[in-house]
């Protein structure tokens, strides 16, 4: 049985998230059903992470066991010809038999995009969060820098997270100009449930002057979710990139 890996992107607006669920259509289900329809095989597609409803991806990585001998480049064309236009496969390759896109990921990069305006332009409504009024970008960057390094991020996890350990390493957390809007971009070795959205919601409160940048260090030390800002809406979040040891894929 061959192990085929995929790099893909999707607009998550019309899906209940990555993982197959009973309450609606997921990215995973859509791709699995397409493979079954094309090759008459039921497959299980393992993703590098479970993005929530409304969250997007530019660089998700997934893998499946496939008996069919179709070449990787032909598989990309076949899938893209049959998938909805809001899911695209960028490339496929033969992976090691034991390759696991989640457990073997070395680093992930997420971006949370926001637009400062009084009215949300319709063409941006699915991909940016609207922030009215001014933000203190210097204080936001100061707070983001406090996240870098290895910490216990228990305060930055929503209820319902299943991770046994809440210790993660953040390599970089920066505020960048996104052209029309801006983005909070965070790279680390792993993320907890809603972690980036809680970070974003906290940064907005810091930027508005409702919270002091020191609240981040306090939360890292005491683990209290309630002292941080709200969980930001899903549509601003995008999984940008997943990195691996090249020898493993």
Buried (B, 14 or more C-beta within 10 A) or exposed (E): EEBBBBBBBBBBBBBBBBBBBEEEBBBBBBBBBBBEEBBEBEBEBBBBBBBBBBBBBBBBBBBBBBEBEBEBEEBBEBBBEEBBEBBBBEEBBEBEEEBBBBEBBEBBBBBBBBBBBEEBEEEBEBBBBBBEEEBEEEBBBBBBBBBBEEBBBBBBBBEEBEBEEBEBBBEBBEBEEBEEBBBBBBBBBBBBBBBBBBBBBBBBBBBBEEBEBEBBEBBBEEBEBEBBBEBBBBBBBBBBBBBBEEEBB
